[in-house]
Amino acid sequence: MGSNIRRLVPGDAARFRALNAMFGAAFEEPETYAAKAPSKTYLEALLAKDHVIALVAMDGEAVIGGLVAYELDKFEQERREIYIYDLAVAETHRRRGVATALIAHLRAIAREQGAWVIYVQADYVDPPAIALYEKLGTREEVLHFDINVEE
């Protein structure tokens, strides 16, 4: 599976759109990922940013899995962390090592970029994700809060 994983770069806006469509289907939130789709210009600018990591797993020309992660520069020490924001695999390709291969590819990028850790959140109602992350890392019990920017 590892050879079919690639990092999206400028010029890959169409693949990024396919990744978003796959996320929408996998998370059962097609409106979130398609209703206000970003422009090609926006996607190309996003892919040009060094701190944005978008990986896709391909089966031929089809995007069957992917992740989007962000590299964060820390302030308390001269080091970086990688945050996996979204990770999904198309339902027809699950339980085949695709997510594990995506994370392995991200690990290599993290090492190259000098990151000290990769972290990810999982919902309590997503046992497959929890099982995957427990296999690969150390579980922490934390609370997550969304703070509305409007008063």
FENNOR-V647724 format. One record per backbone hydrogen bond with DSSP energy under -0.5 kcal/mol. NH is the residue of the N-H (numbers start at 1). CO is the residue of the C=O. If there is no record, write none. Layout:
NH/CO, NH/CO
This chain:
4/1, 5/2, 6/56, 8/54, 12/9, 16/12, 17/13, 18/14, 19/15, 20/16, 21/17, 22/18, 23/19, 24/20, 25/21, 26/22, 27/23, 28/25, 29/24, 33/29, 34/30, 35/31, 37/34, 43/39, 44/40, 45/41, 46/42, 47/43, 48/44, 49/46, 52/49, 53/51, 53/69, 54/52, 55/53, 55/67, 56/6, 57/65, 58/4, 58/56, 59/62, 61/59, 62/59, 64/57, 64/62, 65/57, 66/88, 67/55, 68/86, 69/53, 70/83, 71/51, 72/70, 72/81, 73/71, 74/79, 79/77, 80/114, 81/72, 82/117, 83/70, 84/82, 84/119, 85/68, 85/83, 86/68, 88/66, 90/64, 93/90, 94/91, 96/93, 101/97, 102/98, 103/99, 104/100, 105/101, 106/102, 107/103, 108/104, 109/105, 110/106, 111/107, 112/108, 113/109, 114/111, 115/110, 116/80, 117/80, 119/82, 121/84, 126/123, 130/126, 131/127, 132/128, 133/129, 134/130, 135/131, 136/132, 137/133, 142/140, 147/145, 148/146
